[in-house]
Amino acid sequence: MERDDDLLELAVTRKDALAALSEGSRRRRALQEELDVSKTTCHRILRSFDERGLIRRTEAGYELTLFGRIVAEQTATFEERVARAARMRRLLELFDASDETVANGGGETVAFDVFADVEWTVAGDQSFSIDRGIERVEGVDVLRVLDWTPVPDLYHEKILRTLADNAARVESIYPKSEVKDRLERFPELHDELLERGARPRYWVYDDVPAWGMSIYDDALVELRAYDRQSGAYVLDATADDPDAVDWALDVFAEYRARSVALTEIDELPDWGDYSW
């Protein structure tokens, strides 16, 4: 069956009329006032709907047919999905530049579906601060991190101390250069993690994606977008939807399978707890 492009164009351009009629029957004058159009335009809309079998006339006015209701519902869904895609544009651009097989669940729109309705924070927003990052790791039992960017010393030190206080299990996937730098900058704090019962471990993988991700207690996932040239933070998205968390855990597991344990790299310290 061929696609009816004319119907598609009509439904999209007259979505407001379809939405109004979805709420119930309307007389022509009431619909005209609701849409804020001229009498001639309203007649044209109703005539085009009638020619396409979208409406019928009753004693109560014009109402959608079953076909019309389905078209109205699908048009509203289409509009919402386009709006959701627009909200995710910057993050999707990073996925597009990364390993798409991993980042998008085998080329499907998994990431789009599960992260379309999320809490966004954009660089420069007053709501964004280092304190929020600290709060997210306070009380966490399991933290999983996939990233590539350096973290400011003050922030990193607070994170390590908080994780030590929690005796948390932490596994992080970073490029070799970043792991080496972290261990050299904070050797005492890393040792303190082990001494205080935390169970941290690094995985080394140089071809990490252009975005970052943290998973808190396998219940909350945070995606981070960075400027590709400078590594500066641009925005992040957080979600606690189970599908979003499952997607993130699958992505993390895929990257971990490609990674090498710190203990297997001769030029790096033999450090971490790989027993769990």
VEXDOKE-76901 format. One record per atom (N, C-alpha, C, CB): x, y, z; residue in one letter. Coordinates in steps of 0.1 Angstrom, whole numbers, padded with zeros to 4 digits, always signed. Last residue first. Glycine has a CB too. Layout:
N
XYZa...
***
This chain:
276
+0350-0089+0432w+0336-0089+0431w+0331-0087+0417w+0330-0077+0440w+0377-0087+0432s+0372-0099+0437s+0356-0100+0436s+0375-0101+0452s+0394-0066+0427y+0387-0072+0415y+0380-0085+0419y+0397-0075+0404y+0405-0038+0439d+0398-0050+0444d+0390-0055+0432d+0389-0047+0457d+0437-0021+0434g+0422-0023+0433g+0418-0036+0438g+0418-0021+0418g+0468-0022+0416w+0459-0016+0427w+0445-0019+0424w+0461-0001+0427w+0497-0020+0406d+0488-0032+0408d+0479-0028+0420d+0497-0045+0412d+0502+0008+0384p+0502+0002+0397p+0493-0010+0399p+0499+0012+0408p+0513+0003+0350l+0504+0009+0360l+0505+0002+0373l+0490+0010+0355l+0528-0013+0333e+0533+0001+0336e+0524+0009+0346e+0534+0008+0323e+0513-0037+0331d+0526-0037+0338d+0530-0023+0342d+0537-0043+0330d+0481-0045+0336i+0489-0036+0329i+0502-0033+0336i+0481-0022+0326i+0464-0059+0351e+0470-0066+0340e+0479-0057+0332e+0459-0072+0331e+0452-0044+0370t+0462-0053+0375t+0469-0061+0364t+0455-0063+0384t+0432-0030+0356l+0444-0023+0360l+0455-0033+0364l+0441-0013+0371l+0418-0050+0330a+0419-0046+0344a+0432-0040+0347a+0417-0059+0352a+0406-0036+0299v+0416-0044+0306v+0417-0040+0321v+0430-0043+0299v+0375-0038+0280s+0386-0031+0288s+0395-0041+0294s+0380-0023+0299s+0354-0049+0268r+0365-0045+0259r+0377-0040+0267r+0360-0035+0250r+0337-0052+0289a+0342-0064+0283a+0353-0061+0273a+0330-0071+0275a+0331-0026+0294r+0339-0033+0304r+0345-0046+0298r+0331-0037+0317r+0313-0021+0273y+0326-0014+0274y+0336-0021+0283y+0325+0001+0278y+0292-0037+0281e+0299-0039+0268e+0312-0032+0268e+0290-0033+0257e+0285-0027+0306a+0290-0041+0305a+0297-0043+0292a+0279-0051+0307a+0275-0002+0298f+0287-0003+0307f+0293-0017+0306f+0283+0000+0321f+0253-0010+0283v+0264-0003+0276v+0277-0004+0285v+0260+0012+0275v+0238-0022+0303d+0242-0030+0291d+0254-0023+0284d+0230-0032+0282d+0233-0001+0320l+0241-0012+0325l+0246-0021+0313l+0232-0021+0335l+0218+0016+0303a+0231+0020+0308a+0239+0009+0313a+0229+0031+0319a+0195+0000+0300w+0203+0004+0289w+0217+0007+0293w+0196+0015+0281w+0186-0001+0327d+0190-0013+0320d+0198-0010+0308d+0177-0021+0317d+0180+0027+0331v+0191+0020+0339v+0196+0007+0332v+0186+0018+0353v+0159+0030+0313a+0171+0038+0311a+0183+0031+0319a+0169+0052+0316a+0141+0012+0324d+0146+0009+0310d+0159+0017+0308d+0135+0013+0300d+0135+0025+0349p+0142+0012+0348p+0148+0008+0334p+0132+0001+0352p+0143+0059+0353d+0134+0049+0346d+0142+0036+0345d+0130+0054+0332d+0159+0079+0362d+0158+0067+0370d+0148+0057+0365d+0153+0071+0385d+0182+0101+0347a+0169+0094+0346a+0170+0082+0356a+0166+0089+0332a+0198+0131+0335t+0196+0120+0345t+0183+0114+0344t+0199+0126+0360t+0221+0147+0315a+0208+0142+0316a+0207+0131+0326a+0202+0138+0302a+0241+0176+0311d+0239+0163+0315d+0224+0160+0315d+0246+0160+0328d+0264+0196+0291l+0251+0194+0297l+0251+0179+0302l+0240+0196+0287l+0292+0204+0290v+0282+0211+0282v+0268+0209+0289v+0282+0206+0268v+0326+0206+0302y+0312+0201+0304y+0302+0210+0297y+0309+0201+0319y+0353+0204+0279a+0345+0212+0289a+0331+0206+0290a+0344+0227+0285a+0369+0193+0261g+0365+0185+0272g+0357+0192+0282g+0377+0179+0278g+0377+0208+0238s+0383+0212+0251s+0380+0202+0262s+0378+0225+0255s+0364+0193+0217q+0378+0198+0216q+0384+0201+0230q+0378+0211+0208q+0339+0185+0224r+0348+0175+0219r+0363+0180+0218r+0344+0171+0205r+0323+0192+0254d+0329+0198+0242d+0340+0189+0236d+0334+0212+0244d+0302+0166+0266y+0313+0175+0267y+0317+0181+0254y+0326+0167+0273y+0275+0153+0285a+0280+0157+0272a+0291+0167+0274a+0269+0163+0263a+0266+0125+0305r+0272+0138+0304r+0277+0141+0290r+0284+0139+0314r+0240+0108+0322l+0248+0110+0309l+0253+0124+0309l+0239+0107+0297l+0232+0089+0349e+0235+0102+0345e+0244+0102+0332e+0243+0110+0356e+0208+0068+0364v+0219+0070+0354v+0220+0084+0350v+0216+0061+0342v+0199+0049+0392l+0199+0063+0386l+0211+0064+0376l+0200+0074+0397l+0203+0023+0399a+0190+0028+0400a+0188+0042+0394a+0186+0029+0415a+0228+0012+0406d+0220+0006+0395d+0206+0010+0395d+0221-0010+0397d+0240+0031+0422d+0233+0020+0428d+0224+0013+0418d+0224+0025+0440d+0243+0051+0395y+0243+0051+0410y+0234+0040+0415y+0239+0065+0415y+0264+0055+0369i+0253+0047+0373i+0253+0046+0388i+0252+0033+0366i+0275+0079+0345s+0276+0073+0358s+0263+0066+0362s+0280+0084+0369s+0293+0088+0315m+0281+0082+0321m+0285+0077+0336m+0276+0070+0313m+0301+0109+0287g+0304+0103+0300g+0291+0097+0306g+0311+0112+0309g+0311+0109+0252w+0302+0113+0263w+0306+0105+0276w+0287+0111+0260w+0325+0097+0233a+0327+0111+0234a+0319+0117+0246a+0324+0118+0221a+0337+0065+0246p+0329+0073+0238p+0331+0088+0241p+0314+0070+0240p+0372+0052+0246v+0359+0054+0253v+0351+0064+0244v+0361+0060+0267v+0396+0037+0239d+0386+0042+0229d+0372+0044+0235d+0385+0032+0217d+0411+0027+0260d+0414+0040+0254d+0404+0046+0245d+0427+0039+0247d+0405+0014+0290y+0400+0013+0277y+0402+0027+0270y+0385+0008+0276y+0407-0002+0321v+0414+0007+0311v+0410+0004+0297v+0429+0005+0313v+0391+0000+0352w+0392-0007+0339w+0398+0003+0329w+0378-0013+0334w+0397-0001+0387y+0397+0006+0374y+0398-0004+0362y+0409+0016+0373y+0378-0004+0417r+0387-0010+0406r+0385-0002+0394r+0383-0025+0404r+0371-0006+0452p+0372+0001+0440p+0381-0006+0429p+0378+0015+0442p+0356-0010+0478r+0361-0020+0469r+0361-0014+0455r+0351-0033+0469r+0363+0000+0512a+0357+0002+0498a+0363-0008+0489a+0360+0017+0493a+0376-0003+0536g+0366-0013+0532g+0359-0010+0519g+0356-0014+0542g+0397+0014+0541r+0384+0016+0548r+0373+0007+0543r+0380+0031+0546r+0418+0006+0524e+0419+0004+0538e+0406+0006+0546e+0429+0014+0544e+0408+0014+0499l+0410+0000+0502l+0410-0002+0517l+0422-0006+0495l+0409+0042+0502l+0397+0035+0498l+0397+0021+0502l+0395+0037+0483l+0435+0047+0508e+0425+0049+0519e+0412+0042+0515e+0423+0063+0522e+0447+0045+0483d+0450+0035+0493d+0440+0035+0505d+0464+0037+0499d+0436+0069+0473h+0433+0056+0467h+0436+0044+0476h+0440+0054+0453h+0448+0088+0489l+0433+0086+0489l+0429+0073+0483l+0427+0098+0482l+0475+0085+0482e+0471+0082+0496e+0456+0079+0496e+0475+0093+0505e+0476+0092+0454p+0479+0078+0459p+0474+0075+0473p+0494+0077+0458p+0465+0112+0435f+0459+0109+0448f+0463+0095+0453f+0444+0110+0447f+0481+0115+0412r+0477+0127+0419r+0472+0124+0433r+0466+0134+0411r+0485+0088+0403e+0496+0096+0407e+0493+0109+0415e+0504+0100+0395e+0459+0080+0398l+0466+0073+0408l+0478+0081+0412l+0470+0059+0403l+0452+0099+0377r+0445+0099+0390r+0452+0092+0401r+0431+0091+0388r+0471+0092+0357d+0471+0106+0363d+0463+0106+0376d+0464+0116+0353d+0462+0066+0351k+0476+0069+0356k+0477+0082+0363k+0486+0068+0344k+0437+0072+0340v+0439+0063+0352v+0452+0066+0359v+0437+0048+0348v+0444+0087+0318e+0436+0093+0329e+0437+0085+0342e+0421+0094+0325e+0458+0069+0302s+0464+0082+0307s+0457+0088+0318s+0465+0092+0295s+0439+0049+0296k+0451+0046+0304k+0457+0059+0310k+0461+0039+0296k+0405+0060+0300p+0417+0058+0292p+0429+0056+0301p+0419+0070+0282p+0382+0042+0322y+0389+0054+0317y+0400+0050+0308y+0394+0063+0329y+0357+0030+0342i+0364+0028+0329i+0369+0041+0324i+0354+0021+0318i+0353+0019+0375s+0354+0030+0365s+0362+0026+0353s+0361+0042+0372s+0335+0009+0402e+0343+0005+0391e+0342+0015+0380e+0338-0009+0385e+0331+0005+0436v+0332+0015+0425v+0340+0008+0414v+0339+0028+0430v+0314+0001+0466r+0320-0006+0454r+0320+0003+0442r+0312-0020+0451r+0322+0021+0495a+0314+0017+0483a+0322+0009+0474a+0309+0030+0476a+0324+0032+0520a+0329+0019+0518a+0322+0013+0505a+0327+0009+0530a+0317+0058+0525n+0306+0048+0522n+0310+0034+0521n+0299+0052+0509n+0341+0070+0528d+0332+0070+0539d+0321+0060+0537d+0326+0084+0541d+0351+0067+0502a+0357+0060+0513a+0348+0059+0525a+0371+0067+0516a+0334+0084+0489l+0333+0070+0486l+0340+0061+0496l+0339+0067+0472l+0343+0108+0500t+0329+0104+0502t+0327+0089+0499t+0320+0112+0493t+0369+0109+0490r+0367+0108+0504r+0352+0103+0507r+0369+0122+0511r+0364+0110+0462l+0371+0099+0468l+0369+0097+0483l+0386+0100+0465l+0351+0135+0461i+0344+0123+0456i+0351+0111+0463i+0344+0122+0441i+0370+0153+0470k+0358+0151+0477k+0351+0138+0474k+0349+0163+0475k+0390+0149+0449e+0393+0146+0463e+0380+0144+0471e+0402+0157+0469e+0375+0159+0427h+0380+0145+0427h+0383+0141+0442h+0392+0143+0418h+0373+0186+0434y+0361+0177+0431y+0364+0163+0433y+0355+0180+0418y+0399+0194+0434l+0391+0196+0446l+0379+0186+0445l+0386+0210+0447l+0409+0188+0408d+0414+0181+0420d+0405+0182+0432d+0427+0187+0423d+0385+0182+0381p+0393+0191+0390p+0397+0185+0403p+0385+0204+0392p+0390+0154+0360v+0382+0160+0370v+0390+0170+0378v+0374+0150+0379v+0393+0147+0325p+0399+0149+0338p+0389+0156+0347p+0412+0157+0337p+0372+0124+0307t+0377+0137+0310t+0383+0138+0323t+0366+0148+0308t+0360+0100+0302w+0374+0102+0296w+0380+0115+0300w+0373+0102+0281w+0340+0072+0314d+0343+0086+0311d+0357+0087+0306d+0341+0095+0324d+0318+0055+0334l+0325+0054+0321l+0327+0069+0316l+0316+0046+0310l+0313+0041+0365v+0316+0053+0358v+0323+0049+0345v+0325+0063+0366v+0292+0031+0391r+0299+0027+0379r+0301+0039+0370r+0290+0016+0371r+0289+0023+0425l+0290+0034+0415l+0298+0029+0403l+0297+0047+0421l+0270+0013+0452v+0277+0009+0440v+0277+0020+0430v+0270-0004+0434v+0261+0028+0474d+0268+0016+0476d+0276+0010+0464d+0258+0005+0481d+0259+0062+0484v+0259+0052+0473v+0267+0040+0477v+0264+0058+0460v+0262+0082+0503g+0253+0070+0506g+0252+0060+0496g+0240+0075+0509g+0269+0105+0479e+0267+0103+0494e+0257+0092+0496e+0262+0116+0500e+0268+0109+0453v+0276+0098+0457v+0275+0095+0472v+0291+0100+0453v+0252+0131+0450r+0248+0119+0443r+0256+0107+0448r+0250+0121+0428r+0266+0152+0464e+0253+0146+0469e+0249+0133+0463e+0242+0156+0468e+0286+0157+0445i+0289+0151+0458i+0277+0145+0464i+0295+0162+0468i+0271+0169+0425g+0278+0157+0422g+0282+0150+0435g+0290+0160+0414g+0262+0192+0438r+0252+0182+0434r+0259+0168+0431r+0244+0187+0422r+0285+0206+0442d+0278+0200+0454d+0268+0190+0450d+0271+0211+0462d+0292+0216+0418i+0299+0205+0423i+0292+0198+0434i+0313+0209+0426i+0261+0225+0401s+0272+0228+0410s+0280+0215+0413s+0268+0235+0422s+0233+0238+0385f+0244+0229+0384f+0256+0234+0393f+0250+0228+0369f+0214+0258+0388s+0212+0245+0395s+0224+0236+0395s+0200+0238+0389s+0222+0278+0372q+0225+0280+0386q+0223+0266+0394q+0216+0290+0392q+0237+0269+0341d+0225+0269+0349d+0229+0270+0364d+0217+0257+0347d+0262+0265+0330g+0258+0278+0333g+0245+0280+0341g+0256+0286+0320g+0253+0237+0311a+0264+0244+0317a+0259+0259+0318a+0276+0243+0308a+0221+0223+0320v+0230+0228+0310v+0241+0237+0317v+0222+0237+0300v+0204+0194+0328t+0211+0205+0333t+0221+0210+0323t+0219+0201+0347t+0173+0177+0327w+0184+0183+0320w+0191+0193+0329w+0180+0188+0307w+0157+0147+0333e+0160+0160+0340e+0173+0165+0333e+0162+0158+0355e+0138+0133+0306v+0148+0133+0317v+0149+0147+0323v+0161+0128+0311v+0125+0116+0282d+0119+0124+0293d+0129+0123+0305d+0105+0118+0297d+0143+0102+0266a+0136+0113+0261a+0130+0122+0272a+0125+0108+0251a+0157+0080+0272f+0162+0092+0278f+0155+0104+0272f+0177+0094+0275f+0146+0058+0259v+0146+0058+0274v+0151+0071+0280v+0155+0046+0278v+0146+0065+0232d+0134+0061+0238d+0135+0062+0253d+0130+0047+0235d+0173+0070+0226f+0163+0080+0224f+0151+0077+0232f+0160+0082+0210f+0185+0045+0231a+0189+0056+0239a+0179+0067+0238a+0202+0061+0235a+0172+0029+0210v+0170+0026+0225v+0174+0038+0233v+0179+0015+0229v+0169+0028+0183t+0167+0041+0190t+0165+0039+0205t+0156+0049+0184t+0196+0007+0170e+0182+0011+0173e+0181+0024+0181e+0175-0001+0180e+0223+0001+0169g+0218+0009+0159g+0203+0013+0160g+0220+0003+0146g+0229-0013+0192g+0228-0020+0180g+0222-0012+0169g+0221-0033+0182g+0225+0008+0212g+0219-0005+0213g+0217-0012+0200g+0205-0003+0219g+0239+0031+0208n+0225+0032+0205n+0219+0018+0204n+0223+0038+0192n+0265+0026+0217a+0258+0037+0222a+0243+0037+0220a+0264+0050+0217a+0274+0003+0202v+0272+0002+0217v+0263+0013+0222v+0286+0004+0224v+0271+0011+0176t+0266-0002+0180t+0264-0003+0195t+0276-0013+0175t+0284+0036+0175e+0269+0036+0175e+0263+0022+0179e+0264+0040+0161e+0307+0051+0191d+0305+0037+0187d+0290+0035+0187d+0313+0027+0196d+0300+0086+0183s+0306+0075+0190s+0304+0062+0184s+0301+0075+0205s+0285+0104+0170a+0299+0105+0168a+0307+0094+0175a+0304+0119+0172a+0260+0099+0180d+0262+0097+0165d+0277+0097+0162d+0255+0108+0158d+0262+0107+0206f+0260+0092+0203f+0264+0090+0188f+0246+0088+0206f+0263+0134+0201l+0275+0127+0207l+0274+0112+0204l+0276+0130+0222l+0238+0139+0192e+0249+0142+0183e+0262+0135+0188e+0251+0157+0183e+0223+0133+0214l+0222+0124+0203l+0234+0126+0193l+0209+0125+0196l+0228+0156+0229l+0233+0143+0234l+0233+0133+0223l+0224+0138+0246l+0216+0175+0214r+0230+0176+0217r+0236+0163+0222r+0233+0187+0227r+0188+0166+0212r+0197+0168+0201r+0212+0168+0204r+0194+0181+0194r+0168+0162+0229m+0179+0154+0231m+0190+0156+0220m+0175+0139+0231m+0148+0180+0221r+0153+0181+0234r+0166+0174+0236r+0143+0177+0245r+0142+0168+0196a+0148+0181+0197a+0155+0184+0210a+0138+0192+0193a+0130+0144+0204a+0142+0144+0197a+0150+0157+0197a+0140+0139+0183a+0107+0156+0215r+0116+0148+0224r+0130+0147+0217r+0110+0134+0227r+0095+0166+0192a+0099+0175+0203a+0109+0168+0212a+0086+0180+0210a+0090+0142+0178v+0099+0152+0172v+0104+0162+0183v+0092+0160+0161v+0072+0130+0196r+0085+0124+0194r+0095+0133+0187r+0083+0111+0185r+0050+0148+0194e+0058+0147+0207e+0071+0140+0205e+0049+0138+0217e+0043+0144+0168e+0047+0157+0172e+0055+0156+0185e+0035+0166+0174e+0035+0117+0169f+0046+0121+0160f+0052+0135+0165f+0041+0122+0146f+0013+0118+0186t+0025+0111+0190t+0037+0115+0182t+0022+0096+0188t-0004+0134+0171a+0000+0139+0184a+0013+0132+0188a-0011+0138+0194a-0008+0116+0149t-0002+0129+0147t+0003+0135+0160t-0012+0138+0141t-0020+0095+0162q-0007+0093+0156q+0000+0106+0153q-0008+0084+0144q-0045+0107+0169e-0036+0102+0180e-0022+0100+0174e-0041+0088+0185e-0055+0114+0144a-0052+0124+0154a-0043+0119+0165a-0066+0129+0160a-0058+0088+0133v-0049+0098+0126v-0045+0109+0136v-0056+0104+0114v-0078+0078+0150i-0065+0072+0150i-0054+0081+0143i-0066+0059+0141i-0099+0096+0145r-0093+0095+0159r-0079+0089+0158r-0102+0087+0168r-0104+0090+0118g-0099+0103+0122g-0093+0103+0136g-0111+0113+0122g-0113+0064+0120f-0101+0066+0113f-0095+0080+0117f-0104+0066+0097f-0137+0070+0134l-0127+0061+0140l-0113+0063+0133l-0131+0046+0139l-0142+0105+0129t-0145+0091+0127t-0135+0083+0134t-0146+0087+0111t-0149+0133+0149l-0139+0125+0142l-0145+0111+0140l-0126+0124+0150l-0176+0155+0142e-0169+0147+0151e-0159+0138+0143e-0178+0138+0160e-0195+0185+0142y-0186+0176+0135y-0178+0168+0145y-0176+0185+0126y-0228+0184+0158g-0217+0191+0151g-0208+0182+0143g-0209+0199+0160g-0248+0170+0168a-0240+0178+0178a-0229+0186+0171a-0234+0169+0188a-0258+0156+0147e-0266+0167+0153e-0259+0176+0162e-0278+0161+0160e-0229+0153+0126t-0239+0148+0134t-0248+0160+0139t-0233+0140+0146t-0206+0145+0100r-0215+0155+0106r-0226+0148+0114r-0220+0164+0095r-0173+0132+0104r-0187+0131+0100r-0195+0141+0107r-0192+0116+0102r-0138+0130+0094i-0149+0135+0102i-0163+0131+0096i-0149+0150+0103i-0120+0118+0077l-0116+0120+0090l-0127+0124+0100l-0105+0130+0091l-0122+0114+0050g-0129+0104+0058g-0125+0106+0073g-0126+0091+0054g-0112+0133+0033r-0103+0122+0037r-0109+0112+0046r-0091+0128+0044r-0133+0150+0031e-0129+0143+0019e-0119+0132+0022e-0122+0153+0009e-0134+0161+0057d-0145+0152+0052d-0141+0144+0040d-0157+0161+0049d-0110+0176+0057f-0112+0164+0067f-0123+0155+0062f-0115+0169+0081f-0117+0195+0038s-0105+0186+0036s-0106+0174+0045s-0092+0193+0038s-0139+0207+0051r-0141+0200+0038r-0129+0191+0035r-0142+0211+0027r-0126+0218+0074l-0137+0207+0075l-0139+0200+0062l-0150+0214+0080l-0109+0236+0062i-0104+0226+0070i-0114+0214+0071i-0101+0231+0084i-0127+0253+0049r-0117+0246+0041r-0112+0234+0049r-0106+0255+0036r-0141+0264+0070h-0148+0256+0060h-0139+0247+0052h-0157+0265+0051h-0120+0278+0081c-0126+0267+0089c-0134+0258+0080c-0135+0273+0100c-0115+0297+0061t-0105+0288+0065t-0111+0276+0072t-0094+0294+0073t-0140+0312+0062t-0135+0305+0050t-0125+0294+0053t-0130+0315+0040t-0139+0322+0088k-0150+0313+0084k-0146+0305+0072k-0163+0321+0082k-0105+0323+0101s-0117+0329+0094s-0127+0318+0091s-0112+0336+0082s-0095+0312+0134v-0093+0313+0120v-0106+0319+0114v-0090+0299+0113v-0092+0302+0161d-0089+0316+0157d-0086+0317+0143d-0077+0321+0166d-0099+0277+0170l-0087+0278+0162l-0083+0292+0158l-0089+0270+0149l-0123+0285+0183e-0112+0278+0191e-0099+0279+0183e-0116+0264+0193e-0138+0296+0163e-0133+0305+0174e-0122+0298+0181e-0145+0308+0183e-0142+0273+0147q-0136+0285+0141q-0130+0294+0152q-0146+0293+0133q-0156+0257+0165l-0143+0253+0160l-0135+0265+0155l-0144+0242+0150l-0179+0272+0167a-0171+0269+0179a-0157+0265+0175a-0178+0258+0188a-0189+0271+0140r-0185+0284+0146r-0176+0282+0159r-0198+0291+0150r-0193+0243+0137r-0183+0250+0129r-0179+0263+0135r-0189+0253+0115r-0193+0224+0167r-0200+0230+0156r-0190+0239+0149r-0212+0238+0161r-0177+0194+0177r-0176+0208+0176r-0185+0213+0165r-0162+0213+0174r-0172+0166+0199s-0179+0172+0187s-0178+0187+0188s-0193+0168+0186s-0139+0162+0214g-0154+0160+0213g-0159+0168+0201g-0161+0165+0226g-0112+0161+0214e-0118+0164+0227e-0134+0162+0226e-0115+0177+0232e-0106+0159+0187s-0103+0148+0196s-0110+0149+0209s-0088+0146+0198s-0110+0185+0178l-0120+0175+0176l-0118+0162+0183l-0121+0172+0161l-0085+0195+0186a-0097+0201+0191a-0109+0191+0190a-0101+0214+0184a-0067+0180+0171a-0066+0179+0186a-0079+0185+0192a-0054+0188+0191a-0074+0188+0145l-0075+0174+0149l-0076+0173+0164l-0064+0165+0143l-0066+0214+0147a-0080+0211+0145a-0083+0197+0148a-0084+0214+0130a-0038+0211+0150d-0046+0218+0161d-0061+0215+0159d-0044+0233+0160d-0030+0199+0127k-0030+0191+0139k-0038+0198+0150k-0016+0189+0144k-0027+0206+0101r-0040+0209+0108r-0041+0201+0121r-0052+0206+0099r-0002+0198+0093t-0005+0212+0092t-0018+0216+0099t-0006+0216+0078t-0005+0170+0098v+0005+0178+0105v+0002+0193+0105v+0019+0176+0098v-0026+0162+0081a-0027+0159+0095a-0017+0168+0103a-0024+0145+0098a-0017+0170+0056l-0029+0176+0061l-0029+0174+0076l-0041+0170+0055l+0006+0154+0052e+0007+0168+0053e-0005+0175+0059e+0009+0174+0038e-0007+0129+0052l+0003+0132+0063l+0005+0147+0064l+0016+0125+0059l-0023+0131+0030l-0029+0129+0043l-0020+0133+0054l-0034+0115+0045l-0003+0132+0010d-0012+0144+0012d-0019+0143+0026d-0022+0144+0001d+0010+0108+0012d+0017+0120+0017d+0008+0132+0019d+0028+0123+0006d+0002+0078+0019d-0006+0089+0015d+0001+0102+0020d-0020+0088+0020d+0021+0051+0005r+0019+0061+0016r+0012+0073+0011r+0033+0065+0021r+0006+0022-0009e+0014+0034-0010e+0011+0044+0001e+0011+0041-0024e+0008-0012+0000m+0000+0000+0000m+0009+0012+0000m-0010+0000+0012m
***
